[in-house]
Amino acid sequence: MHPGSNKNQELITNLKKRTKLITEHNDSPRDDSDNKKNNKDLNIDLTSRPLNIQIEEDSLIKTNTLNNNLEKIMNKNQNNQNLENSINNIKYGVSYTENIKEIYDKSPHLEIEILNSFILPKGKIIKINPLGLSENSLRKKKDGFTYFGYEENDDNEIDFLIKPKDENIENRFIGKHFQIRFNPDDMKYYIIDCGFGFGTFMKIINDIQIQDNYLINIGNSYIVCTFDFDENNFCNEKILNLKVFTGDYKSSPLIFNSDEQKFIFIGRDNNCDVVIEDSLLSRFHCTIFYQNNVGWILKDGKVNSHFIQEKNSTNGTWLFLINETLIFDNMIFKANHSLFKCNYTNINC
C-alpha cells in the first residue's frame, strides 16, 4: 500500500474498535423472487421504514465490524500522527470563525433528523447553524464545528453526547465519533468520521467515484478498494483491487483491469463477479463500473450496459466517511446505532 495513504489507513484502523453497526437482521437468505411479498422474514431497509414501526433490539446484527485480518492490512505502513491534526479547527485559525460571523445572516442552517435509533429519540431534530450546534451544546464553542460522540467526564470536548447503549463498553468509545463543519467558502456543511464510536457511513444514493482505500459496507460485509501503485508511486487507476471481509472470512485480492472488464457485479448471485455469502445482501447488491476519463464508479443495485440502475438493493450500499464529505439534502448516514437524515434550511435568510 502506497505511502500517500497513511492518513486513510489510520482512519480505517480506528474502525476496528467499533463493535456494532445498525443493520437489519434476517437469519434466512433474502428472497428476490416475485413471491417475496409472502416472506415474513424479508429484510427491510431501515432508511425507508416509517418512524411509528417499532424495531426490536434483536433485529440488529451484533458482530465485530472488522476482523483481525483487516486490522493487519490497515496497520501496514501506518504512521502515528494524531488523528485530530487532520480535522480540528487549528488549521483554520481565528479568521475562519470571523468569516462565518460575517456571512451568518445569509447562511443556511442544517437539520438532522433521527430516523431510527436504539439510543436517541426517534424523530428528534438536531439543529446546527454555521457556528455550531444551535441548542444545548456541551462544548459551548461557536467555532463552526459540531462534534458528536461520548466522553466519560465533563471534558466539554463533545457538542452532542451519544452514550453507548452497552455500559460495559463505554470506555472503548470515549472520544469524538464524527464531526460536522460549516464551510464559509461554499456555504455548505461537511461531515467526517473521527475514528471512534461505531463508524460513520453514508448511504450511497448517487454515483460515487472510487478513491484509493475506500471502505464499503454491504450487509455484514466490507470491501476495501485500492489501486495499483508502481515502484515510483504512480497510481494506475485502471487496476482496481478489491478485498472482501465478512465474518471470519477474508478473500484474496480480486484484481480487475478496466481494459478487460468494465462492469463488476457484487452480490449473492452466482453470476456476480464478486460472490459474497451474506444473507443481508441482494442477489445483485451493487455495481462497480469503469468510465473513460472518470474512473471506477460505485452504484447501488444492478446496472445495465447503459449505466442505468435497474434495481436498488434492499439494505443499501454504504461508504465509510474516511474523508470530509459534502452534506446534501436528504443525505442519509448511520452512526452509533442510529440513522440520520440531513436537510438544509434557510431560517435566517
FILUM-38607 format. One record per atom (N, C-alpha, C, CB): residue in one letter; x, y, z. Coordinates in pm, whole numbers, plus 50000, padded with zeros to 5 digits. Glycine has a CB too. Layout:
<pts>
AXYZ/...
</pts>
This chain:
<pts>
M500844988350000/M500005000050000/M500895012350000/M499045000050121/H500575022449921/H501495033349898/H501545042850017/H501095040749774/P502675049950035/P502865058750150/P501835069850158/P504225064550146/G501335074450046/G500405085650047/G499075082550112/G500165090149909/S498825070050145/S497525066450203/S497595064450353/S496995053750138/N498685069050419/N498835066850563/N497685072950643/N500135072650610/K497275084850606/K496185091450679/K494915083050671/K495925105550623/N494605078050551/N493415069750536/N493555056750613/N493165066850389/Q494765051150616/Q494965038550687/Q494695040350835/Q496375033350664/E495135051650891/E494905053851034/E493435055351065/E495665066251081/L492715062350977/L491285064050998/L490565050650996/L490685073350893/I490915042250896/I490245029250886/I490665020051000/I490555022650751/T491945021051043/T492405012651153/T491585015151279/T493885015151180/N491245027651303/N490425030851419/N489065024251412/N490265045851432/L488625020951290/L487315014751273/L487255001051337/L486965013851126/K488404994651357/K488424981351417/K487914981351561/K489824975651412/K487894993251624/K487464994251762/K485944993551775/K487975006951823/R485254995551664/R483794995951673/R483234981851677/R483195003751556/T482254979351758/T481764965651775/T480374963351722/T481794962051917/K479654974151686/K478284972051640/K477944981851531/K477294973451755/L477174977051433/L476644985751327/L475154983151314/L477374983251190/I474404993551287/I472964991751271/I472674985751135/I472205005151289/T472134973751134/T471824966851010/T470624957951035/T473054958650959/E469734957150942/E468554948650960/E468974934050961/E467514951250849/H468434926151056/H468824912251074/H467794902851012/H469004909151223/N468314892850945/N467454882250891/N468274869650885/N466894885950749/D467904859450961/D468694847350967/D468604839050839/D468264839051083/S467554841050761/S467404833450638/S467794842050520/S465954828450622/P468274835650411/P468654843450292/P467474851250237/P469204834250184/R467814862750173/R466764870750111/R466134863449995/R467314884050065/D464874866549971/D464164860749858/D463854871949761/D462864853549904/D464534872349647/D464334882949550/D463314879249444/D465634886449484/S462594868349464/S461624864049364/S460344871949379/S461344849049377/D459404869449289/D458114876249293/D457304872249415/D457334873549168/N457714861249481/N456964856549597/N457414863149726/N457104841649609/K458324873149718/K458884878849840/K457824886049924/K460004888449805/K456694889649865/K455654896249943/K455104886950050/K454534900949851/N455244873850027/N454734864250122/N455774859950224/N454214852150050/N456984865450213/N458064861750303/N458044870950425/N459434862450231/K457644866150540/K457504874450659/K458864878550714/K456724867050765/D459934871350678/D461264874350730/D462044883550639/D462034861550752/L461364889750543/L462064898050445/L462774909750511/L461084903150341/N464034912250470/N464754923950520/N464074936750474/N466224923750472/I464064946650560/I463504959650525/I464554970250554/I462194962650603/D464834978550458/D465824989050473/D465354998850580/D466084996350338/L466145000750684/L465745009550793/L465535023850748/L466775009150903/T466215027850641/T466095041750597/T464725044850540/T467155044750494/S463985034650500/S462665037050443/S461535032950537/S462535029650311/R461905028450656/R460895023550749/R460215035150819/R461525014050852/P458865035350826/P458165046050897/P458585046551043/P456655044150887/L458575058451100/L459055060251237/L458145053651339/L459185074951268/N456875051151304/N455945045751402/N456015030551411/N454535049951369/I456885024251335/I457045009751342/I458145006551443/I457385003651202/Q457834998451542/Q458804995051645/Q459774984451594/Q458104990151772/I461024985851631/I462044976151592/I462634970351719/I463154982651503/E462644957351728/E463204950851847/E464724951051841/E462684936451859/E465324950751960/E466784951151966/E467414939151897/E467254951752111/D466734927751902/D467284915751842/D467374916651690/D466454903851880/S466784927051631/S466834928351486/S468114934851439/S465664936251438/L469054937451531/L470334943151493/L471404932451492/L470724954451588/I472304933751396/I473454924951391/I474424928951500/I474134925351252/K474964919351573/K475894922351682/K477204914851655/K475284918251822/T477974919951562/T479234913551526/T480324924051519/T479114906051391/N481574919751520/N482694928951501/N482614934851363/N484044921851523/T482884947851352/T482804954251223/T483954950451133/T482764969151239/L485124948551190/L486274944351113/L487014933651191/L487214956451080/N487524923551122/N488214913051194/N489724915751198/N487934899551129/N490444906651262/N491884908751280/N492644909351150/N492454897751366/N492164901951049/N492854902250920/N492804916150859/N492234892150824/L491644922550867/L491524936050812/L492384945750892/L490064940650813/E492464943651021/E493284952251106/E494744951651064/E493144948351254/K495234939551033/K496634938250993/K496914945550863/K496994923450978/I495964944650769/I496154951450642/I496214966550662/I495034947950544/M495304971750742/M495234986150760/M496334991550849/M493904989850816/N496984982750927/N498104987151010/N499404988550930/N498314977451124/K499434982950811/K500644983250730/K501004997650694/K500474974850603/N502235001350720/N502755014850690/N502015025950764/N502675017350542/Q501335022250873/Q500565032450946/Q501525041551021/Q499555025951044/N501315054651011/N502105063951091/N501375067151220/N502395076951012/N502045074351308/N501505077051440/N501015091351456/N502525074151544/Q500705097851345/Q500225111651356/Q498885112051428/Q500105118051218/N498655122851498/N497405124651574/N496265126551477/N497495136751671/L495205118451495/L494045119151406/L493455133151405/L492995109151449/E493495139851519/E492875152951528/E493565163351441/E492855157551670/N494825161251406/N495555171151327/N494925173451190/N496985166951309/S494165163551144/S493575164751011/S492175170451013/S493545151450944/I491565171751132/I490175175951134/I489855187151232/I489325164451166/N490765190651322/N490385200951419/N490515214851361/N491245199751544/N490045224351435/N489965237851382/N491245245851394/N488885245151449/I492335239651439/I493595246751448/I494045251751311/I494675237851510/K493855243251210/K494345246851077/K493525257951014/K494355234750987/Y492365261351073/Y491515271651015/Y491805285451075/Y490055268151035/G492225285951203/G492595298651263/G491405307051306/G493435306351168/V491725318351370/V490695327351422/V489885333451308/V491315338351508/S490555336451197/S489865342951085/S488745334351029/S490845346350974/Y488855321251047/Y487815312051000/Y486485315051067/Y488225297451026/T486485316251199/T485265319351272/T484755333251239/T485505318051422/E485675342651222/E485275356251189/E484585356651053/E486495365651190/N485075348750958/N484445348050825/N483025342750835/N485265339150731/I482825332850922/I481485327250940/I480545337650998/I481535314951031/K481015345151095/K480165355351158/K479725366051058/K480905361951275/E480605369050964/E480285379350865/E479145375250773/E481505382650784/I479045362350743/I478025357650649/I476915349950718/I478665348950542/Y476905350250851/Y475965342050928/Y474515344450886/Y476115344851077/D474135357150873/D472725360550848/D472215355550713/D472545375550855/K473105352950620/K472655348250489/K473065333650463/K473225357250380/S473455326750568/S473905312850554/S472795303050587/S475105310350644/P472765291550522/P471755281350554/P472055274550686/P471695270850442/H471025268950747/H471155260750867/H470965246050827/H470125265150977/L471325237150916/L471235222850888/L470365216150994/L472635216350883/E469425207850949/E468615199951040/E468915185151017/E467105202851020/I469205178151124/I469485163851119/I468385156451194/I470895160551178/E467625148651121/E466515141051182/E466985127051217/E465305140451086/I466645122551337/I466955108951379/I465855099751325/I467075107851536/L466165092251220/L465175083551157/L464885071251240/L465645079451019/N465925065451297/N465775053151374/N466955051751468/N465675040951281/S466695047251590/S467775046451688/S467355038251807/S468215060351732/F468325031251869/F468105024751997/F468655033152111/F468745010851998/I469295044152077/I469955052452178/I469305066152186/I471435053952146/L469015072152071/L468485085652064/L466985085252035/L469225093851957/P466265095552073/P464815095852048/P464505097451900/P464145107152126/K463785087751844/K463435088251702/K462555100251674/K462725075351660/G462825106651561/G462065118251523/G462625131351573/G460695116751572/K463585130851664/K464205143051716/K464955150351605/K465175139851833/I464885163551605/I465585171751508/I466775178551577/I464635182351445/I467955176151527/I469165182651577/I469465194451486/I470385172551584/K469465206451542/K469645218451462/K471065223751474/K468625229151503/I471655226451359/I473025231651353/I473025244351270/I474015221051294/N473665254551322/N473815266951246/N475275268451205/N473345279151329/P475635278451128/P477015279651079/P478075279851188/P477135292050999/L477725284051311/L478705284651419/L478735271951503/L478425296351507/G477805262551479/G477805250051554/G476415245851596/G478685251351675/L476345237251698/L475065232251748/L474225243851800/L475295221651859/S472965244451758/S472135255951791/S471725256251937/S470905255851705/E471445244551995/E470925244152132/E471675233652214/E469415241152132/N471915237152341/N472425227752441/N473755221252403/N471405217052465/S474645228952346/S475975223852315/S476765221952444/S476725233252218/L477325209952464/L478115207452583/L479485214152573/L478285192352604/R479985215352452/R481305221452431/R481255236552443/R481865217552294/K480105242052411/K479855256452426/K480855265052349/K479895260252573/K481225260452231/K482115268352146/K481425271252013/K483465261052123/K481425283651974/K480825287751848/K481955290051747/K479955300651866/D482475279051692/D483635279851605/D483415273651467/D484805273151671/G482165269851435/G481865263951306/G481895248851304/G482805269051205/F482205242751420/F482315228151429/F481275222551524/F483725224051473/T480785210451494/T479905203151584/T480435189051597/T478425203351534/Y480745184851720/Y481285171451744/Y480235162751813/Y482565172151829/F480035150751759/F479145140751818/F480025129651874/F478115135251712/G479695124851993/G480495114052050/G480185111852196/G481955116852033/Y481155106052266/Y480955102452406/Y482195106152486/Y480645087352420/E481975111752604/E483065114652697/E482655110152837/E483435129652696/E483615104052906/E483315098153037/E483155108853144/E484425088453077/N483955119453136/N483885130253233/N483385142953166/N485265132653299/D483275153553242/D482815166253187/D483995173553123/D482165175053297/D484525167653016/D485685173552949/D485295184452851/D486465162852876/N484015184952815/N483505195152724/N484235195252589/N483605208852789/E484465183352536/E485035182252402/E483985178152301/E486175172252402/I482795174752348/I481715169852263/I480565179952267/I481235155752309/D479955182552152/D478775191152149/D477505183252178/D478655198152014/F477375171852109/F476165163652122/F476585149952173/F475405162451984/L476125146452292/L476545134152358/L475705122252312/L476455135552510/I476385111652272/I475725099152236/I476305088252324/I475915095852083/K475565084552424/K476035074652522/K475905060652465/K475245075852654/P476955052352474/P476855038552426/P475735030952495/P478165031152447/K475045022552420/K473905015152475/K474365004952578/K473145008052362/D475554999352559/D476094989252649/D477104995852742/D476754977652569/E476774996852870/E477655003452966/E478974996152982/E476965004653100/N479024983352947/N480244975552965/N481344979352866/N479934960752950/I480974986652760/I481974990152659/I482145005252647/I481574984352524/E481645012752744/E481715027252736/E483145032352720/E481085033452860/N484075026452797/N485445031552794/N486165028852663/N486235025452906/R485585020452579/R486215017352450/R485845027552343/R485805003452403/F484865036152370/F484385045152268/F484365059652315/F483005041052224/I485285062952405/I485385076752451/I486095084952344/I486135077552587/G485475095652300/G486085104152200/G485065109652103/G487155096652126/K485565116752004/K484715122751903/K484415112451794/K485395135451842/H483145109751773/H482735099551677/H482675105051535/H481395093651715/F482015116451518/F482035123051387/F481885138051404/F480915117551296/Q482315145351303/Q482335159851307/Q481565165651190/Q483765165051307/I480825176351215/I480165183951109/I480735198151112/I478595184051127/R481125202850996/R481765216050986/R481075224450880/R483265214550953/F480885237250909/F480355246550810/F481515252950735/F479465257350877/N481395253350603/N482435259250518/N481935272650464/N482815249550402/P482525283750508/P482035296850462/P482325299550316/P482655307650545/D483235291950255/D483575294250114/D482435290550020/D484825286350077/D481825278950044/D480705274749958/D479375274550033/D480985261049900/M479425278350163/M478225279050247/M477505265550252/M477275289750193/K478295254950269/K477785241450282/K478335235150409/K478135232850159/Y477735223950449/Y478185216550565/Y478885203650519/Y476995213350659/Y479885199550599/Y480665187550566/Y480725178550688/Y482095191350518/I480855165450662/I480895155550769/I482095146350749/I479585147350773/I482705141950861/I483815132550855/I483795123950981/I485185140050841/D484195111350966/D484345102551081/D485615106351157/D484395087651037/C485555105551289/C486685109851372/C487485098251431/C486195118551484/G487125085851403/G487965074751444/G487525067351568/G489315079751466/F486435071351631/F485925064251747/F484445061051723/F486125072751877/G483845054051818/G482435050851802/G482225038651715/G481695062651744/F481105038251646/F480695026451571/F480875028051421/F479255023251601/G481505038751381/G481705040951238/G480625049751179/G481755027851164/T481015058651090/T480075067651024/T480035064150876/T480475082651046/F478875059950827/F478725055350690/F477595062950621/F478455040150687/M477845067150500/M476845074150419/M476175064350323/M477475085850341/K474845065050316/K474145056750220/K474355062250080/K472645055950255/I474745053549989/I475015057749852/I473695058949776/I475975047849781/I473395071049736/I472195073749658/I472575076449513/I471415085749717/N473555084949494/N474055088049361/N475355080449333/N474285103249345/D475865081849213/D477125075349178/D478255080849265/D477445077349028/I479185072049304/I480355075949381/I481605071849305/I480335069549523/Q482505081149282/Q483775077749219/Q484695071749324/Q484425090149151/I485195059749299/I486005052649396/I487395058949405/I486125037749359/Q487855060749529/Q489195065549555/Q489975054849629/Q489165078649635/D491295056249629/D492145046349695/D491815045449843/D493635049949675/N491715032949892/N491425029850032/N489985032350072/N492325037950121/Y489075033249979/Y487665034350015/Y487225021450084/Y486785037249889/L486375023050185/L485815011650257/L484315011750237/L486185012150408/I483785000750183/I482364999450152/I481744989150245/I482154995550003/N480574992150298/N479824982950383/N478554978650311/N479494989550519/I478384965550295/I477134959950242/I476754948250332/I477294955350092/G475574948850392/G475154938350485/G476134936950599/G475024924950412/N476614924650622/N477614922050724/N479024921750666/N477324908950794/S479184926350545/S480464925050475/S481074938550446/S480274917450345/Y482394938550427/Y483144950650398/Y484054948050279/Y483964955150522/I484204958150197/I485054957250079/I486044968850083/I484214957449947/V487324965650080/V488364975850074/V488794977349928/V489574972150165/C488784989749878/C489124992649740/C490484999649735/C488035001449673/T491414994249657/T492725000649641/T493125000149494/T493794993749729/F494045009049457/F494585009349322/F496025004249323/F494515023549263/D496505000349207/D497894996149194/D498815008349191/D498084987649066/F499975007149255/F500995017449250/F502305010949210/F501135024749387/D503025017449118/D504295011749074/D505405015749170/D504625016348930/E506645011949136/E507775014449225/E508055029349242/E509005007549173/N507575037549149/N507755052049159/N506555058949223/N507995057949022/N505665050649279/N504475055649348/N503505062849254/N504885065049459/F503485058749128/F502505063949034/F501285054749036/F503095065048891/C500115060949045/C498885053249058/C498355049148921/C497825061249134/N497995036448909/N497345031448788/N495885028548824/N498065018548730/E495035038548804/E493645037248848/E492825027948759/E492995050848851/K493425022848654/K492715012948572/K492714999148637/K493345012148433/I493634997048732/I493724984248801/I493114985848939/I495204979248810/L491974979448961/L491254980449088/L491394967349165/L489764983849065/N491824968449292/N491934956949379/N490814957349483/N493334956549448/L490114946249498/L489064945249598/L489404934049695/L487684942749530/K489234936749823/K489394926249923/K488134926150009/K490694928550011/V487534914350023/V486254912850091/V486464906750229/V485294904050008/F485794912550329/F485824907450465/F484394905450511/F486584917150560/T484094893350557/T482764890650611/T482904879750717/T481774886350499/G482524882750841/G482714873350950/G484194870350969/G481944860450923/D484534857550972/D485934853450986/D486604851250851/D486024840751070/Y485894854150744/Y486424851350610/Y487024864050549/Y485324845750519/K488144862250483/K488694873050402/K489084867050267/K489924879950473/S488844874650162/S489164869750029/S490594873249993/S488204875449925/S491124866249897/S492374870449836/S492084882949754/S493004859049747/P493104891049725/P492854902949644/P492214899349510/P494154910649621/L491124906049477/L490454904049350/L490854915649260/L488894903249367/I491494912649150/I492094922949065/I491274924448937/I493564919549031/F490904936848906/F490114939748787/F490814950348704/F488684944248825/N490944947548575/N491584956648481/N490504962548390/N492704949348396/S490404975748387/S489344982148309/S489474979548160/S489344997048334/D490674976148115/D490854972847973/D490234959347939/D492344972747938/E490004951248040/E489464937948018/E488024936548067/E490324927848086/Q487654944448166/Q486324943048226/Q485814956548270/Q486344933148345/K484664960648219/K484094973748250/K483134973248368/K483384979248130/F482484961648389/F481474960648494/F481884950148596/F480094957048433/I481674953148724/I481914943748833/I480624942948915/I483144948148922/F479954931548910/F478714929548985/F479034922549117/F477674921248902/I478454927749226/I478724922549360/I477404918749426/I479504933049446/G477334906549482/G476114902249548/G476134887549579/G474904905549463/R474944881849607/R474834867749642/R474724858649520/R473634865649731/D474304864249407/D474044856049290/D475344850049236/D473354864349181/N475284837649195/N476474830849142/N476984837049013/N476184816349120/N476144844948948/N476574851548824/N477314864648851/N475364854248736/C477424868548977/C478154880749010/C479664878448993/C477844885249156/D480374889148968/D481834888248959/D482464886649097/D482394900648889/V481824892449198/V482244890749337/V481064884949412/V482734904349401/V481134871949442/V480034865049510/V480324864849659/V479844850549454/I479384869949739/I479554870449884/I478384863249949/I479654885049935/E478674853450034/E477634846050105/E477234853850230/E478114831650141/D476294862550213/D475814871150321/D474314872550303/D476544885250321/S473534867750401/S472074867450387/S471464881350380/S471464859850503/L472214891650417/L471694905250412/L471894911750276/L472344913650519/L472554904850185/L472814910550053/L471714906949955/L474164905850001/S471474915849860/S470614912849747/S471384904049649/S470104925849678/R470664898049556/R471324889449457/R472364897549378/R470284883049360/F471974909149331/F472904918649271/F472844931249358/F472534921749118/H473774932149450/H473664942349554/H474184956049509/H474404937949678/C475324956149445/C475894968749395/C476764965949274/C476704975949506/T477094976449202/T477844975149079/T478984985349076/T476924977048956/I480144980749032/I481274989649006/I481544989148856/I482554985549090/F481645000748794/F481915000948650/F482915011948618/F480605003048571/Y483575010448505/Y484635019948466/Y484135028748353/Y485925012448423/Q484385041848369/Q484075051348264/Q485355058848226/Q482965061348310/N485605059448097/N486795066248049/N486805080848093/N486885065347896/N487985085648128/N488205099448173/N487535102548306/N487705109048068/V486975092448370/V486375094348502/V486995084948603/V484855092148496/G486935071948575/G487485061948664/G486445051748704/G488065068448788/W486715044548812/W485795034348861/W484665041048940/W486535024048948/I483435037048912/I482255042848973/I481515032049051/I481325049248866/L481045035349170/L480255026249252/L478805030749250/L480785025649398/K477905021249229/K476475024249228/K475725013249301/K475945025749084/D474755017049380/D473935007149449/D473054999749349/D473075013749559/G472824986749374/G471954978749289/G472634973849163/G470744986749252/K471824968749072/K472324963348945/K472224973948837/K471544950748903/V473284975048757/V473364984948649/V473424977648516/V474604994148667/N472684982748417/N472724976348285/N473864981848200/N471384978348212/S473944977348077/S475054981047989/S475054995847952/S474994972747863/H473945002647979/H473845017047952/H474085025248078/H472475020347892/F474645018648182/F474975025048309/F473735029948383/F475925036648285/I472595024048356/I471345027848420/I471005017548528/I470195028948316/Q470645022448646/Q470305013648757/Q468985006748730/Q470245021348888/E468984993448735/E467764985748712/E466964983548841/E468114972448650/K467694982148954/K467014979049079/K467914982449196/K466604964149084/N467324988249301/N468094991149422/N468334978349501/N467355001549509/S469324978549587/S469484967749684/S468494969949797/S470954967149739/T468234959649875/T467274960749985/T467864968350103/T466824947050029/N469084965050144/N469664970750265/N470664981750239/N470304960150344/G470844985650114/G471674997150085/G473164994150076/G471465007450188/T473875003250010/T475325002949999/T475845015350070/T475805002449849/W476845013450157/W477275024050247/W478765026650233/W476935020550392/L479115039450237/L480525043550224/L481015049150356/L480685054050111/F482135043850406/F482745048950528/F483295062850501/F483865039450578/L482945072450587/L483315086450565/L484725089050614/L482315095950635/I485665083550541/I487075084950574/I487585098950542/I487905074550498/N486955105450444/N487305119050405/N486155128550437/N487665119850255/E486455141150449/E485405151050469/E484485150950348/E486015165150493/T483195149350373/T482215147250266/T481115157750272/T481605133150276/L480775163150156/L479735173250147/L478385167450188/L479655178950005/I477675174350275/I476325170550314/I475335176550214/I475995175150460/F474425168350163/F473435173050067/F472035170250121/F473625166249930/D471045176750063/D469665174750105/D469265160050093/D468725183550024/N468595154950195/N468115141050200/N469235130850213/N467315137950077/M470425135450245/M471535126150270/M471225117850395/M472875133850288/I471505104850388/I471275095750500/I472615089750541/I470255084550462/F472865090050671/F474085083450720/F473765076050848/F475225093850743/K474615066650884/K474395058851006/K475635059351093/K474035044050972/A475395060451223/A476465060851322/A475845058451459/A477235074551319/N476595051651545/N476155049851684/N474765043651695/N476175063251754/H474525032851624/H473245025851626/H472075034551584/H472995020351763/S472335044451503/S471275053751465/S471375057151318/S471345066451550/L470195060351261/L470115065051124/L469715079751126/L469105056651042/F470405087751045/F470165102151041/F469845106550898/F471375109851096/K469035116950888/K468735122850758/K468975137850766/K467275119850714/C469665143450665/C470075157450667/C469235165750570/C471555158750631/N468925178050612/N468255187550525/N468705201650556/N466725186250539/Y468865209650452/Y469235223650469/Y467965232050490/Y470025228850345/T468085242150573/T467005251650592/T467595265650583/T466265249550728/N466755275450551/N467205289150536/N466485297950637/N466965294350391/I466685294550764/I465935301150870/I466215316050876/I466265294851004/N467475319850861/N467835333950877/N468025341350746/N469085334950958/C467665335050634/C467905341550504/C466745350850470/C468085330950393/
</pts>
